[in-house]
């Protein structure tokens, strides 16, 4: 699948800086550098980006859509969009992760709209791919992390499903996307205070629902 993404761009003249970044160990390359190298014709840079962020993006989509097939489709569409739009990305506008999760968020909203009127999604489905531990969970997500660590996934899935949609999206952007409030506001198209409020209410509701899991 990665090869399909990589074929969406051609290989232009490589600038000295691109060659320098390519020679650097992967751990020293920022997401922004990798995306720029991919846009300049280095498919391996896209593969590194994909490996870094694929799991987090998939979990965000899966825990919102609660349907593995829909989440996989949305994931594929997200990365195709990243490949198509790589040459347009401007690091001065937003961090790569904010830009990436904005794309994923829009694909998720499109998927929800497509199925909302035609089918009922199971709210307690337990998906193996959703069981991976959180990466860099920030303060306020303790009941969420504890539920995962304790393998109480059914309770966690029910608790997330019980949140209002906008609160769930904001909370998962923070936990899976490791985004700050300002970035969450940018992804969701709301004000800083609105995003902050959604996170506060989401945490309070999850603490209440998961209090027996911690």
C-alpha positions as CSV (number, residue, x, y, z in Angstrom):
1,X,0.0,0.0,0.0
2,X,2.9,2.4,0.7
3,X,4.0,2.0,-2.9
4,X,0.7,3.3,-4.1
5,X,1.1,6.5,-2.0
6,X,4.6,7.0,-3.1
7,X,3.6,6.9,-6.8
8,X,1.5,10.0,-6.4
9,X,4.5,12.3,-6.8
10,X,7.3,12.6,-9.3
11,X,11.0,13.1,-8.6
12,X,12.2,16.7,-9.2
13,X,15.7,18.1,-8.8
14,X,17.0,17.4,-5.3
15,X,18.4,20.3,-3.4
16,X,21.5,19.9,-1.2
17,X,19.3,20.2,1.9
18,X,17.2,17.3,0.7
19,X,20.2,15.1,0.2
20,X,21.5,16.1,3.7
21,X,18.3,15.2,5.4
22,X,18.2,11.9,3.5
23,X,21.6,11.1,4.9
24,X,20.5,11.7,8.5
25,X,19.4,8.8,10.7
26,X,15.6,8.5,10.8
27,X,15.4,9.4,14.5
28,X,16.9,12.9,13.8
29,X,14.5,13.8,11.0
30,X,11.4,15.8,12.0
31,X,8.0,15.0,10.5
32,X,8.2,18.2,8.6
33,X,11.5,17.4,7.1
34,X,10.4,13.9,6.1
35,X,7.3,15.3,4.4
36,X,9.3,17.9,2.5
37,X,11.8,15.1,1.3
38,X,8.8,13.0,0.2
39,X,7.4,15.9,-1.8
40,X,10.9,16.3,-3.3
41,X,10.8,12.7,-4.6
42,X,12.0,10.5,-1.8
43,X,9.5,7.7,-1.2
44,X,11.4,6.3,1.7
45,X,10.6,9.5,3.7
46,X,6.9,8.7,3.3
47,X,7.4,5.2,4.6
48,X,9.0,6.6,7.7
49,X,6.1,9.0,8.3
50,X,3.6,6.2,7.8
51,X,5.3,4.0,10.3
52,X,5.5,6.8,12.9
53,X,1.9,7.8,12.8
54,X,-0.2,5.0,11.2
55,X,-1.2,3.3,14.5
56,X,-2.2,6.5,16.3
57,X,-4.3,7.7,13.4
58,X,-5.9,4.3,13.1
59,X,-6.8,4.2,16.7
60,X,-8.3,7.7,16.5
61,X,-10.4,6.7,13.6
62,X,-11.4,3.3,15.0
63,X,-12.4,4.6,18.4
64,X,-14.6,7.3,16.8
65,X,-16.1,5.1,14.0
66,X,-16.3,1.9,16.0
67,X,-16.2,-0.1,12.8
68,X,-12.9,-1.7,11.6
69,X,-13.8,-1.6,7.9
70,X,-14.8,2.1,8.0
71,X,-11.7,2.9,10.0
72,X,-9.4,1.1,7.5
73,X,-11.0,2.9,4.6
74,X,-10.7,6.3,6.3
75,X,-7.1,5.5,7.2
76,X,-6.3,4.7,3.6
77,X,-8.0,7.9,2.4
78,X,-6.1,9.9,4.9
79,X,-2.7,8.7,3.7
80,X,-3.6,9.1,0.1
81,X,-4.5,12.7,0.9
82,X,-1.2,13.2,2.7
83,X,0.6,12.0,-0.4
84,X,-1.4,14.1,-2.8
85,X,-1.1,17.3,-0.7
86,X,2.5,16.9,0.5
87,X,3.8,19.6,-1.9
88,X,1.2,22.1,-0.5
89,X,2.1,21.6,3.1
90,X,3.6,24.7,4.8
91,X,5.2,24.0,8.2
92,X,4.6,27.7,9.2
93,X,0.9,27.0,9.1
94,X,0.6,24.0,11.4
95,X,2.7,21.2,12.8
96,X,2.6,18.0,10.7
97,X,0.7,16.1,13.3
98,X,-2.0,18.8,13.5
99,X,-2.2,18.8,9.7
100,X,-2.3,15.0,9.6
101,X,-5.1,14.7,12.2
102,X,-7.1,17.4,10.5
103,X,-7.1,15.3,7.4
104,X,-8.0,12.2,9.4
105,X,-10.7,14.1,11.3
106,X,-12.4,15.2,8.0
107,X,-12.3,11.7,6.6
108,X,-13.9,10.4,9.8
109,X,-16.6,13.0,9.7
110,X,-17.3,12.1,6.1
111,X,-17.6,8.4,7.1
112,X,-19.9,9.2,9.9
113,X,-22.2,11.2,7.7
114,X,-22.3,8.4,5.1
115,X,-23.4,5.7,7.5
116,X,-25.5,7.6,10.1
117,X,-28.7,7.4,8.2
118,X,-28.3,3.8,7.0
119,X,-26.9,1.7,9.7
120,X,-26.5,1.4,13.5
121,X,-22.9,1.0,14.7
122,X,-22.2,-1.4,17.5
123,X,-21.0,0.7,20.4
124,X,-19.3,-2.1,22.4
125,X,-17.3,-3.8,19.7
126,X,-13.8,-4.9,20.9
127,X,-11.2,-4.6,18.2
128,X,-7.7,-6.0,18.6
129,X,-6.0,-3.1,16.9
130,X,-7.6,-0.7,19.5
131,X,-5.8,-2.4,22.4
132,X,-2.4,-0.9,21.8
133,X,-1.2,1.2,24.8
134,X,-1.4,5.0,24.6
135,X,1.7,6.9,23.5
136,X,2.4,10.0,25.5
137,X,-1.0,10.2,27.2
138,X,-1.2,13.6,28.8
139,X,-2.5,14.5,32.2
140,X,-6.2,14.1,32.8
141,X,-6.5,10.8,30.9
142,X,-5.7,8.5,33.8
143,X,-9.0,6.5,33.8
144,X,-8.6,6.0,30.1
145,X,-5.0,4.7,30.4
146,X,-6.0,2.6,33.4
147,X,-8.8,0.9,31.5
148,X,-6.5,0.0,28.7
149,X,-3.8,-1.3,31.1
150,X,-6.4,-3.4,33.0
151,X,-7.8,-4.8,29.8
152,X,-11.2,-3.6,30.6
153,X,-11.9,-2.7,27.0
154,X,-15.6,-3.3,26.9
155,X,-16.0,-0.7,29.7
156,X,-13.7,1.7,27.9
157,X,-15.5,1.3,24.6
158,X,-18.9,1.9,26.3
159,X,-17.5,4.9,28.1
160,X,-16.2,6.5,24.9
161,X,-19.4,5.7,23.1
162,X,-21.3,7.4,25.9
163,X,-19.5,10.7,25.4
164,X,-21.1,13.4,23.1
165,X,-19.4,13.1,19.7
166,X,-17.6,16.4,19.9
167,X,-16.2,15.6,23.4
168,X,-15.0,12.2,22.3
169,X,-13.3,13.6,19.2
170,X,-11.5,16.2,21.3
171,X,-10.4,13.7,23.9
172,X,-9.1,11.2,21.4
173,X,-7.2,13.9,19.5
174,X,-5.4,14.7,22.8
175,X,-4.8,11.1,23.8
176,X,-4.1,9.5,20.4
177,X,-2.9,12.5,18.5
178,X,-0.9,14.0,21.4
179,X,-2.3,17.4,20.4
180,X,-2.6,20.4,22.6
181,X,-5.7,22.4,23.1
182,X,-4.8,25.0,20.4
183,X,-4.2,22.2,17.9
184,X,-7.4,20.4,18.8
185,X,-9.3,23.7,18.2
186,X,-7.7,24.0,14.8
187,X,-8.6,20.4,13.9
188,X,-12.2,20.7,15.0
189,X,-12.7,24.2,13.8
190,X,-13.7,25.6,17.1
191,X,-12.4,28.2,19.5
192,X,-9.6,27.5,22.1
193,X,-12.1,27.8,25.0
194,X,-14.6,25.5,23.3
195,X,-11.9,22.8,22.8
196,X,-10.8,23.2,26.4
197,X,-14.3,22.9,27.7
198,X,-14.9,19.7,25.6
199,X,-11.8,18.1,27.1
200,X,-12.8,19.1,30.6
201,X,-16.3,17.6,30.3
202,X,-14.9,14.5,28.5
203,X,-12.5,13.8,31.3
204,X,-15.1,14.3,34.0
205,X,-17.5,11.9,32.3
206,X,-14.9,9.3,31.7
207,X,-13.8,9.4,35.3
208,X,-17.4,8.9,36.4
209,X,-17.9,6.0,33.9
210,X,-14.6,4.3,34.6
211,X,-14.3,4.8,38.3
212,X,-14.8,1.1,38.9
213,X,-11.9,0.3,36.5
214,X,-9.2,2.1,38.3
